[in-house]
Amino acid sequence: MFMDSNNKSISSLSEKSLIERIIKLSESKNSTLKDEYFNLIGDDCSVILFEDKYLITTSDMLIQKHHFPNEMSFYNMGFKAVTANVSDLASMGAKTLGILISIGLYKDLKLNEFDEIFKGILAGCDFYNIPLLGGDTNDADEIIITGTAIGYTDKKPMMKYGFNPGDLICLTGKVGFAALGFELLKREEYANNQSKQNNDIIDYSINKALNPIAKLKEGQILLDLNVKVATDITDGLGSELASLLESDKKYYLSNNQIDENSYSKGIRIYEEKLDISSDYLELSDKFGLDKLQMQLNIGEDFEILFIIPSKIKEFLTKQLDFKVIGEIIDKNTLEIVLSNGDLENLSTNGYDHFKC
């Protein structure tokens, strides 16, 4: 018996599938705006051509049960809310203009706790040089912080499409440490750092989990050096790599530059190039954690993932600290070469709010 798909719950779809549904619903409504707007929905931010600038806007909602571990202070909640929004601006290479913060709060939240949240928000604004422009407050069953960040670029921002076979896949830092930090926080002796071993890696990982930092300056450097393709890593490296492929294919199909059967681009990364320390491996093994799962599918790293032509690698290395983790290949696959030489399809099961 045929079942109307509209009767399914939203949890039957991934977050990215829901976004695609929004895009399809909006296409007919927005058709008259396509000449005026450079990009509408689907990338890290929206992009509006405004006079001689590109206006970059984004909105990110953080919900206590999903985004704020119990060990996170109210101050860090506020700071992270700013970071999450600024990270999207960073992925486009944008300079900051301002941010609006709307917040839902439960009624028995103490005033000093309220103050700590906003001290964190203001500290984040100061750190990223992004003024707090306003917002809204309302009651809620848990803390919900929604930011709307605004930035600009002087030239076309970095997008999720426009790469070619032979291009290099690059990363501004290491992935998986936030995931390790979250795991350590579940263990009281490590959350309080009472262990006498691996103190540096424990401090670093827990700090990545509780106090993530957006790569705003790195994004601006990349755009200044004419890098064209980038995204930030929030839902997991595997998920973000898949998103780049999907966006690139959709761009070329929508602009009638190719048909679906002739699209032939893929991604190959290398486990050994993800560059994980022996301390990381030791802690992962101690608790029976899948290090590759933490690197690929947990997220919250807030690093910038970008793609460059191989010919500019040497020049870029002189300007920015980054690592090459893979390349664009000429077949429709998303794959990883493991440290033992085996080739496997890459998992793309990143963090999904509606599956939790």
Contacts in CASP RR format, 6 or more apart in sequence:
PFRMAT RR
TARGET T0000
AUTHOR 0000-0000-0000
METHOD contacts of the structure
MODEL  1
MFMDSNNKSISSLSEKSLIERIIKLSESKNSTLKDEYFNLIGDDCSVILF
EDKYLITTSDMLIQKHHFPNEMSFYNMGFKAVTANVSDLASMGAKTLGIL
ISIGLYKDLKLNEFDEIFKGILAGCDFYNIPLLGGDTNDADEIIITGTAI
GYTDKKPMMKYGFNPGDLICLTGKVGFAALGFELLKREEYANNQSKQNND
IIDYSINKALNPIAKLKEGQILLDLNVKVATDITDGLGSELASLLESDKK
YYLSNNQIDENSYSKGIRIYEEKLDISSDYLELSDKFGLDKLQMQLNIGE
DFEILFIIPSKIKEFLTKQLDFKVIGEIIDKNTLEIVLSNGDLENLSTNG
YDHFKC
10 18 0 8 1.000
10 354 0 8 1.000
11 354 0 8 1.000
11 355 0 8 1.000
13 21 0 8 1.000
13 354 0 8 1.000
14 352 0 8 1.000
14 354 0 8 1.000
14 355 0 8 1.000
15 235 0 8 1.000
15 352 0 8 1.000
15 353 0 8 1.000
15 354 0 8 1.000
16 239 0 8 1.000
16 243 0 8 1.000
16 246 0 8 1.000
18 354 0 8 1.000
19 41 0 8 1.000
19 42 0 8 1.000
22 41 0 8 1.000
23 40 0 8 1.000
23 41 0 8 1.000
23 42 0 8 1.000
26 40 0 8 1.000
26 41 0 8 1.000
30 37 0 8 1.000
30 40 0 8 1.000
33 40 0 8 1.000
34 40 0 8 1.000
36 48 0 8 1.000
36 49 0 8 1.000
37 46 0 8 1.000
37 47 0 8 1.000
37 48 0 8 1.000
37 49 0 8 1.000
38 47 0 8 1.000
38 48 0 8 1.000
38 49 0 8 1.000
38 54 0 8 1.000
38 156 0 8 1.000
39 46 0 8 1.000
39 47 0 8 1.000
39 159 0 8 1.000
40 46 0 8 1.000
42 160 0 8 1.000
42 247 0 8 1.000
43 92 0 8 1.000
43 159 0 8 1.000
43 160 0 8 1.000
43 247 0 8 1.000
44 58 0 8 1.000
44 88 0 8 1.000
44 91 0 8 1.000
44 92 0 8 1.000
44 160 0 8 1.000
44 231 0 8 1.000
44 232 0 8 1.000
45 56 0 8 1.000
45 57 0 8 1.000
45 58 0 8 1.000
45 88 0 8 1.000
45 89 0 8 1.000
45 91 0 8 1.000
45 92 0 8 1.000
45 94 0 8 1.000
45 157 0 8 1.000
46 56 0 8 1.000
46 57 0 8 1.000
46 58 0 8 1.000
47 54 0 8 1.000
47 55 0 8 1.000
47 56 0 8 1.000
47 92 0 8 1.000
47 157 0 8 1.000
47 159 0 8 1.000
48 54 0 8 1.000
48 55 0 8 1.000
48 57 0 8 1.000
49 55 0 8 1.000
52 154 0 8 1.000
53 152 0 8 1.000
53 153 0 8 1.000
53 154 0 8 1.000
54 152 0 8 1.000
54 153 0 8 1.000
54 154 0 8 1.000
54 155 0 8 1.000
54 156 0 8 1.000
54 157 0 8 1.000
55 150 0 8 1.000
55 151 0 8 1.000
55 152 0 8 1.000
56 89 0 8 1.000
56 92 0 8 1.000
56 93 0 8 1.000
56 94 0 8 1.000
56 150 0 8 1.000
56 151 0 8 1.000
56 152 0 8 1.000
56 153 0 8 1.000
56 157 0 8 1.000
57 148 0 8 1.000
57 149 0 8 1.000
57 150 0 8 1.000
57 151 0 8 1.000
58 85 0 8 1.000
58 88 0 8 1.000
58 89 0 8 1.000
58 148 0 8 1.000
58 149 0 8 1.000
59 85 0 8 1.000
59 146 0 8 1.000
59 147 0 8 1.000
59 148 0 8 1.000
59 149 0 8 1.000
60 81 0 8 1.000
60 84 0 8 1.000
60 85 0 8 1.000
60 88 0 8 1.000
60 146 0 8 1.000
60 147 0 8 1.000
60 149 0 8 1.000
61 144 0 8 1.000
61 145 0 8 1.000
61 146 0 8 1.000
61 147 0 8 1.000
62 68 0 8 1.000
62 77 0 8 1.000
62 80 0 8 1.000
62 81 0 8 1.000
62 84 0 8 1.000
62 144 0 8 1.000
62 145 0 8 1.000
62 146 0 8 1.000
63 142 0 8 1.000
63 143 0 8 1.000
63 144 0 8 1.000
63 353 0 8 1.000
64 77 0 8 1.000
64 142 0 8 1.000
64 143 0 8 1.000
64 144 0 8 1.000
65 142 0 8 1.000
66 353 0 8 1.000
66 356 0 8 1.000
67 80 0 8 1.000
67 84 0 8 1.000
68 76 0 8 1.000
68 77 0 8 1.000
68 80 0 8 1.000
68 143 0 8 1.000
69 182 0 8 1.000
69 185 0 8 1.000
69 209 0 8 1.000
69 210 0 8 1.000
70 185 0 8 1.000
71 185 0 8 1.000
71 191 0 8 1.000
71 210 0 8 1.000
72 80 0 8 1.000
72 210 0 8 1.000
73 116 0 8 1.000
73 210 0 8 1.000
74 113 0 8 1.000
74 114 0 8 1.000
74 116 0 8 1.000
74 117 0 8 1.000
74 120 0 8 1.000
75 116 0 8 1.000
75 117 0 8 1.000
75 119 0 8 1.000
75 120 0 8 1.000
75 123 0 8 1.000
76 120 0 8 1.000
76 210 0 8 1.000
76 211 0 8 1.000
77 117 0 8 1.000
77 120 0 8 1.000
77 143 0 8 1.000
77 145 0 8 1.000
78 117 0 8 1.000
78 118 0 8 1.000
78 120 0 8 1.000
78 121 0 8 1.000
78 124 0 8 1.000
78 145 0 8 1.000
79 120 0 8 1.000
79 121 0 8 1.000
79 123 0 8 1.000
79 124 0 8 1.000
79 127 0 8 1.000
79 211 0 8 1.000
80 211 0 8 1.000
80 212 0 8 1.000
81 101 0 8 1.000
81 121 0 8 1.000
81 145 0 8 1.000
81 147 0 8 1.000
82 99 0 8 1.000
82 101 0 8 1.000
82 120 0 8 1.000
82 121 0 8 1.000
82 124 0 8 1.000
82 125 0 8 1.000
82 127 0 8 1.000
82 128 0 8 1.000
82 130 0 8 1.000
82 147 0 8 1.000
83 124 0 8 1.000
83 128 0 8 1.000
83 212 0 8 1.000
83 213 0 8 1.000
83 214 0 8 1.000
83 302 0 8 1.000
84 147 0 8 1.000
84 214 0 8 1.000
84 234 0 8 1.000
84 302 0 8 1.000
85 99 0 8 1.000
85 147 0 8 1.000
85 148 0 8 1.000
85 149 0 8 1.000
86 96 0 8 1.000
86 99 0 8 1.000
86 128 0 8 1.000
86 130 0 8 1.000
86 149 0 8 1.000
86 214 0 8 1.000
86 216 0 8 1.000
87 214 0 8 1.000
87 215 0 8 1.000
87 216 0 8 1.000
87 232 0 8 1.000
87 234 0 8 1.000
87 302 0 8 1.000
88 149 0 8 1.000
88 232 0 8 1.000
89 96 0 8 1.000
89 149 0 8 1.000
89 151 0 8 1.000
89 214 0 8 1.000
89 216 0 8 1.000
90 214 0 8 1.000
90 215 0 8 1.000
90 216 0 8 1.000
90 218 0 8 1.000
90 219 0 8 1.000
90 220 0 8 1.000
90 232 0 8 1.000
90 304 0 8 1.000
91 158 0 8 1.000
91 219 0 8 1.000
91 230 0 8 1.000
91 231 0 8 1.000
91 232 0 8 1.000
91 304 0 8 1.000
92 153 0 8 1.000
92 157 0 8 1.000
92 158 0 8 1.000
92 159 0 8 1.000
92 219 0 8 1.000
92 223 0 8 1.000
92 230 0 8 1.000
93 153 0 8 1.000
93 157 0 8 1.000
93 158 0 8 1.000
93 219 0 8 1.000
93 220 0 8 1.000
93 222 0 8 1.000
93 223 0 8 1.000
93 230 0 8 1.000
94 151 0 8 1.000
94 152 0 8 1.000
94 153 0 8 1.000
94 157 0 8 1.000
94 220 0 8 1.000
94 223 0 8 1.000
95 151 0 8 1.000
95 152 0 8 1.000
95 153 0 8 1.000
95 220 0 8 1.000
96 128 0 8 1.000
96 129 0 8 1.000
96 130 0 8 1.000
96 149 0 8 1.000
96 150 0 8 1.000
96 151 0 8 1.000
96 216 0 8 1.000
97 130 0 8 1.000
97 131 0 8 1.000
97 150 0 8 1.000
97 151 0 8 1.000
97 152 0 8 1.000
98 130 0 8 1.000
98 131 0 8 1.000
98 132 0 8 1.000
98 133 0 8 1.000
98 149 0 8 1.000
98 150 0 8 1.000
98 151 0 8 1.000
99 125 0 8 1.000
99 130 0 8 1.000
99 131 0 8 1.000
99 132 0 8 1.000
99 133 0 8 1.000
99 147 0 8 1.000
99 148 0 8 1.000
99 149 0 8 1.000
99 150 0 8 1.000
100 132 0 8 1.000
100 133 0 8 1.000
100 134 0 8 1.000
100 135 0 8 1.000
100 147 0 8 1.000
100 148 0 8 1.000
101 121 0 8 1.000
101 132 0 8 1.000
101 134 0 8 1.000
101 135 0 8 1.000
101 145 0 8 1.000
101 146 0 8 1.000
101 147 0 8 1.000
102 135 0 8 1.000
102 136 0 8 1.000
102 137 0 8 1.000
102 138 0 8 1.000
102 145 0 8 1.000
102 146 0 8 1.000
102 147 0 8 1.000
102 148 0 8 1.000
103 117 0 8 1.000
103 136 0 8 1.000
103 137 0 8 1.000
103 138 0 8 1.000
103 143 0 8 1.000
103 144 0 8 1.000
103 145 0 8 1.000
103 146 0 8 1.000
104 137 0 8 1.000
104 138 0 8 1.000
104 139 0 8 1.000
104 140 0 8 1.000
104 143 0 8 1.000
104 144 0 8 1.000
104 145 0 8 1.000
105 114 0 8 1.000
105 137 0 8 1.000
105 138 0 8 1.000
105 139 0 8 1.000
105 140 0 8 1.000
105 143 0 8 1.000
106 139 0 8 1.000
106 140 0 8 1.000
106 141 0 8 1.000
106 142 0 8 1.000
106 143 0 8 1.000
107 139 0 8 1.000
109 143 0 8 1.000
117 143 0 8 1.000
117 145 0 8 1.000
121 132 0 8 1.000
121 145 0 8 1.000
122 132 0 8 1.000
124 130 0 8 1.000
125 131 0 8 1.000
125 132 0 8 1.000
128 214 0 8 1.000
128 216 0 8 1.000
130 149 0 8 1.000
133 150 0 8 1.000
153 223 0 8 1.000
155 223 0 8 1.000
157 223 0 8 1.000
158 219 0 8 1.000
158 222 0 8 1.000
158 223 0 8 1.000
158 227 0 8 1.000
158 228 0 8 1.000
158 229 0 8 1.000
158 230 0 8 1.000
158 306 0 8 1.000
159 228 0 8 1.000
159 229 0 8 1.000
159 230 0 8 1.000
159 247 0 8 1.000
159 251 0 8 1.000
160 229 0 8 1.000
160 230 0 8 1.000
160 231 0 8 1.000
160 243 0 8 1.000
160 244 0 8 1.000
160 247 0 8 1.000
160 248 0 8 1.000
161 229 0 8 1.000
161 244 0 8 1.000
161 247 0 8 1.000
161 248 0 8 1.000
161 250 0 8 1.000
161 251 0 8 1.000
161 252 0 8 1.000
162 228 0 8 1.000
162 229 0 8 1.000
162 248 0 8 1.000
162 251 0 8 1.000
162 307 0 8 1.000
163 228 0 8 1.000
163 229 0 8 1.000
163 244 0 8 1.000
163 248 0 8 1.000
163 265 0 8 1.000
163 307 0 8 1.000
163 328 0 8 1.000
164 265 0 8 1.000
164 309 0 8 1.000
164 328 0 8 1.000
165 264 0 8 1.000
165 265 0 8 1.000
165 266 0 8 1.000
165 328 0 8 1.000
165 329 0 8 1.000
165 330 0 8 1.000
166 309 0 8 1.000
166 310 0 8 1.000
166 327 0 8 1.000
166 328 0 8 1.000
166 329 0 8 1.000
167 229 0 8 1.000
167 307 0 8 1.000
167 308 0 8 1.000
167 309 0 8 1.000
167 310 0 8 1.000
167 327 0 8 1.000
167 328 0 8 1.000
168 307 0 8 1.000
168 308 0 8 1.000
168 309 0 8 1.000
168 310 0 8 1.000
168 313 0 8 1.000
168 324 0 8 1.000
168 326 0 8 1.000
168 327 0 8 1.000
168 328 0 8 1.000
169 241 0 8 1.000
169 267 0 8 1.000
169 269 0 8 1.000
169 305 0 8 1.000
169 306 0 8 1.000
169 307 0 8 1.000
169 324 0 8 1.000
169 325 0 8 1.000
169 326 0 8 1.000
169 327 0 8 1.000
169 328 0 8 1.000
170 305 0 8 1.000
170 306 0 8 1.000
170 307 0 8 1.000
170 308 0 8 1.000
170 322 0 8 1.000
170 323 0 8 1.000
170 324 0 8 1.000
170 325 0 8 1.000
171 233 0 8 1.000
171 237 0 8 1.000
171 303 0 8 1.000
171 304 0 8 1.000
171 305 0 8 1.000
171 306 0 8 1.000
171 322 0 8 1.000
171 323 0 8 1.000
171 325 0 8 1.000
172 215 0 8 1.000
172 218 0 8 1.000
172 303 0 8 1.000
172 304 0 8 1.000
172 305 0 8 1.000
172 306 0 8 1.000
172 320 0 8 1.000
172 321 0 8 1.000
172 322 0 8 1.000
173 301 0 8 1.000
173 303 0 8 1.000
173 321 0 8 1.000
173 322 0 8 1.000
173 323 0 8 1.000
174 274 0 8 1.000
174 275 0 8 1.000
174 276 0 8 1.000
174 301 0 8 1.000
174 303 0 8 1.000
175 233 0 8 1.000
175 236 0 8 1.000
175 237 0 8 1.000
175 274 0 8 1.000
175 295 0 8 1.000
175 296 0 8 1.000
175 299 0 8 1.000
175 301 0 8 1.000
175 303 0 8 1.000
176 276 0 8 1.000
176 291 0 8 1.000
176 294 0 8 1.000
176 295 0 8 1.000
176 298 0 8 1.000
176 299 0 8 1.000
176 301 0 8 1.000
177 204 0 8 1.000
177 205 0 8 1.000
177 208 0 8 1.000
177 280 0 8 1.000
177 301 0 8 1.000
178 205 0 8 1.000
178 208 0 8 1.000
178 209 0 8 1.000
178 212 0 8 1.000
178 298 0 8 1.000
178 299 0 8 1.000
178 300 0 8 1.000
178 301 0 8 1.000
178 302 0 8 1.000
179 209 0 8 1.000
179 294 0 8 1.000
179 295 0 8 1.000
179 298 0 8 1.000
179 299 0 8 1.000
179 300 0 8 1.000
180 205 0 8 1.000
180 209 0 8 1.000
180 280 0 8 1.000
180 283 0 8 1.000
180 284 0 8 1.000
180 289 0 8 1.000
180 294 0 8 1.000
181 205 0 8 1.000
181 206 0 8 1.000
181 208 0 8 1.000
181 209 0 8 1.000
182 209 0 8 1.000
182 298 0 8 1.000
182 300 0 8 1.000
183 287 0 8 1.000
183 289 0 8 1.000
183 294 0 8 1.000
184 190 0 8 1.000
184 191 0 8 1.000
184 202 0 8 1.000
184 205 0 8 1.000
184 206 0 8 1.000
184 209 0 8 1.000
184 283 0 8 1.000
185 191 0 8 1.000
185 206 0 8 1.000
185 209 0 8 1.000
185 210 0 8 1.000
187 287 0 8 1.000
189 195 0 8 1.000
190 202 0 8 1.000
190 206 0 8 1.000
191 206 0 8 1.000
193 199 0 8 1.000
193 202 0 8 1.000
193 203 0 8 1.000
193 206 0 8 1.000
195 202 0 8 1.000
198 279 0 8 1.000
198 282 0 8 1.000
198 283 0 8 1.000
200 279 0 8 1.000
201 277 0 8 1.000
201 279 0 8 1.000
201 280 0 8 1.000
201 283 0 8 1.000
202 283 0 8 1.000
205 280 0 8 1.000
205 283 0 8 1.000
208 300 0 8 1.000
208 301 0 8 1.000
209 300 0 8 1.000
212 300 0 8 1.000
212 301 0 8 1.000
212 302 0 8 1.000
213 302 0 8 1.000
214 232 0 8 1.000
214 302 0 8 1.000
215 232 0 8 1.000
215 302 0 8 1.000
215 303 0 8 1.000
215 304 0 8 1.000
218 304 0 8 1.000
218 320 0 8 1.000
219 230 0 8 1.000
219 304 0 8 1.000
221 319 0 8 1.000
221 320 0 8 1.000
222 230 0 8 1.000
222 304 0 8 1.000
222 306 0 8 1.000
222 320 0 8 1.000
225 312 0 8 1.000
225 315 0 8 1.000
225 316 0 8 1.000
225 319 0 8 1.000
225 320 0 8 1.000
227 306 0 8 1.000
227 307 0 8 1.000
227 308 0 8 1.000
227 316 0 8 1.000
228 307 0 8 1.000
229 244 0 8 1.000
229 306 0 8 1.000
229 307 0 8 1.000
229 308 0 8 1.000
230 304 0 8 1.000
230 305 0 8 1.000
230 306 0 8 1.000
230 307 0 8 1.000
231 240 0 8 1.000
231 243 0 8 1.000
231 244 0 8 1.000
231 304 0 8 1.000
231 305 0 8 1.000
231 306 0 8 1.000
232 240 0 8 1.000
232 302 0 8 1.000
232 303 0 8 1.000
232 304 0 8 1.000
232 305 0 8 1.000
233 240 0 8 1.000
233 299 0 8 1.000
233 301 0 8 1.000
233 302 0 8 1.000
233 303 0 8 1.000
233 304 0 8 1.000
233 305 0 8 1.000
234 240 0 8 1.000
234 299 0 8 1.000
234 300 0 8 1.000
234 301 0 8 1.000
234 302 0 8 1.000
234 351 0 8 1.000
235 299 0 8 1.000
235 350 0 8 1.000
235 351 0 8 1.000
235 352 0 8 1.000
236 296 0 8 1.000
236 297 0 8 1.000
236 298 0 8 1.000
236 299 0 8 1.000
236 300 0 8 1.000
236 301 0 8 1.000
236 350 0 8 1.000
236 351 0 8 1.000
237 295 0 8 1.000
237 296 0 8 1.000
237 297 0 8 1.000
237 299 0 8 1.000
237 301 0 8 1.000
237 305 0 8 1.000
238 296 0 8 1.000
238 297 0 8 1.000
238 334 0 8 1.000
238 346 0 8 1.000
238 347 0 8 1.000
238 348 0 8 1.000
238 350 0 8 1.000
239 297 0 8 1.000
239 299 0 8 1.000
239 348 0 8 1.000
239 349 0 8 1.000
239 350 0 8 1.000
239 351 0 8 1.000
240 305 0 8 1.000
241 267 0 8 1.000
241 269 0 8 1.000
241 305 0 8 1.000
241 334 0 8 1.000
241 346 0 8 1.000
241 348 0 8 1.000
242 334 0 8 1.000
242 346 0 8 1.000
242 348 0 8 1.000
244 267 0 8 1.000
244 305 0 8 1.000
244 307 0 8 1.000
245 265 0 8 1.000
245 266 0 8 1.000
245 267 0 8 1.000
245 334 0 8 1.000
248 265 0 8 1.000
249 260 0 8 1.000
249 263 0 8 1.000
249 265 0 8 1.000
252 258 0 8 1.000
252 263 0 8 1.000
253 259 0 8 1.000
253 260 0 8 1.000
253 263 0 8 1.000
263 332 0 8 1.000
264 330 0 8 1.000
264 331 0 8 1.000
264 332 0 8 1.000
265 328 0 8 1.000
265 329 0 8 1.000
265 330 0 8 1.000
265 332 0 8 1.000
266 328 0 8 1.000
266 329 0 8 1.000
266 330 0 8 1.000
266 331 0 8 1.000
266 332 0 8 1.000
266 333 0 8 1.000
266 334 0 8 1.000
267 326 0 8 1.000
267 327 0 8 1.000
267 328 0 8 1.000
267 329 0 8 1.000
267 333 0 8 1.000
267 334 0 8 1.000
267 335 0 8 1.000
267 346 0 8 1.000
268 326 0 8 1.000
268 327 0 8 1.000
268 329 0 8 1.000
268 333 0 8 1.000
268 335 0 8 1.000
268 336 0 8 1.000
268 337 0 8 1.000
269 325 0 8 1.000
269 326 0 8 1.000
269 335 0 8 1.000
269 336 0 8 1.000
269 337 0 8 1.000
269 346 0 8 1.000
270 325 0 8 1.000
270 326 0 8 1.000
270 336 0 8 1.000
270 337 0 8 1.000
271 292 0 8 1.000
271 336 0 8 1.000
271 337 0 8 1.000
271 338 0 8 1.000
271 339 0 8 1.000
272 339 0 8 1.000
273 323 0 8 1.000
273 324 0 8 1.000
273 325 0 8 1.000
273 326 0 8 1.000
274 295 0 8 1.000
274 325 0 8 1.000
275 323 0 8 1.000
276 291 0 8 1.000
276 295 0 8 1.000
280 291 0 8 1.000
281 291 0 8 1.000
283 289 0 8 1.000
284 290 0 8 1.000
284 291 0 8 1.000
284 294 0 8 1.000
293 347 0 8 1.000
296 336 0 8 1.000
296 346 0 8 1.000
296 347 0 8 1.000
296 350 0 8 1.000
297 347 0 8 1.000
297 348 0 8 1.000
297 349 0 8 1.000
297 350 0 8 1.000
297 351 0 8 1.000
298 350 0 8 1.000
298 351 0 8 1.000
299 350 0 8 1.000
299 351 0 8 1.000
300 351 0 8 1.000
306 322 0 8 1.000
307 328 0 8 1.000
308 316 0 8 1.000
310 327 0 8 1.000
313 324 0 8 1.000
316 322 0 8 1.000
333 345 0 8 1.000
334 345 0 8 1.000
334 346 0 8 1.000
334 348 0 8 1.000
335 343 0 8 1.000
335 344 0 8 1.000
335 345 0 8 1.000
335 346 0 8 1.000
336 343 0 8 1.000
336 344 0 8 1.000
336 345 0 8 1.000
336 346 0 8 1.000
337 343 0 8 1.000
338 344 0 8 1.000
END
